[in-house]
Amino acid sequence: MARVAYDLRVQHRRFASWTSWHPPIDLVLAIIFFAYGFALLRLGISGADGFGAARLADADRTRNAAIVAGLVLILTGLVDLLLAGDFDFYRGTHSALIVAVANMLSLPLIA
């Protein structure tokens, strides 16, 4: 009985470890960011007609906001991939620089 409980604990620890789930989560997050970013870009580039719920006077601002949000999401996906690669290959030694440059690039888009 004790052997079965020990085997279950070892098996649970092996499947619940962060290292076995870490790489797929980074890739899935980047794919989600890219998908939403490109969807917003496509919607914004298609014109103001794609925003039926927006008032006519605000349609151009809504279109521009969708384009900016799409660009920010794509930039976020790229930064996530860069950080994941940095932690995988260099143990995070360049992560502060990557975050600083990403913040400097995204601040003009947000402001």
N, C-alpha and C positions, 0 to 999 in steps of 0.2 A: 504494500500500500504506500509506503514512504517513497519507494522508487518511482511509482506512477506520479505522485505529487511533485517530486523533484524533476521528472522529465517534462511535466507540464509547465513548471516554472522556467526551466531552461528554454523550452520551445516558445513560451510567451515572450521572454526577454529577447530572443533572437528575432521574432517578428515585430516586436514593438520598438526596436531600436531606431533611433533617428537616422543612423547612417544608411539603413536600407531604404528609407523613404526620402531622403534628402534630395538626390538628383532628380527623381521624377517630379517632385513638387516644384522645383525651380523651372523645369521645362514646361510644365503645365501652366504655371503662372505666366510665363513669358508668352505662351501661345494664346492665353486668354487676353492678355494686354494687347497683343498684336491683332487679334480678331476684332475686339471692340474698337481699337484705334482705326483699323482699316475700314470697318463698317461706318464709323462716324465720318471719316474722310470721304468715303464714297457718297454718303448721304449729303455732306456739305458741298461736295464738288458738283453734284447733280443739279444743284440750284435751289432757289428758295421755294419751289413748288413742293419739295419733299416734306416741308414742315406745315402741314395742314392745320395744326392746332395753334400755330403762332399767328398773331395779328399781322395784318398786311404791312403795317408800318414797322414792325419789329422783325420781319422775315430775314432781312439781310444781316442784322445783328445776330440772329439765331443761327444762321448759316455760318457766319464767322466763328461763333462760339463752338459750333460742332467741329469745325476744322481745327481750331486750336486745341480742343479737348482730344481729338484724334491724334494730333501730333504729340501731345503730352503723354498719352497712353503708349504710343509707339516708343517714345524716348524712355519711358518707365520700363517697358519690356526689354529694351536694349541694356539699360543699366542693370536690370535684374540678371540678365545673362552674363554681363561683364563681372558682376559681383560673384555669381556662382562659379564662373571660371577662375576668378582670382582666388576664391577659397579652395577650389579643387587643386589648382596647380601651384599657387604661391602662399597658401595658408593665410590669405587675407592681408598680406603685407601692403597691397596697393588699394585697399578698400576705402581708406579715408580720402585718397586722391580721386578715386572714381566718384565717390559721393559728392565731393566738393565740386568737381567739374560738372557733374550732372545737375547740381543745384544752380550753378552759374549759368548753365544753358537753359534751364527750365524757368528761372525767375523772370526773364523778359517775356516769355510766352504767357505766364500767369498774370503778370502785372498789367 
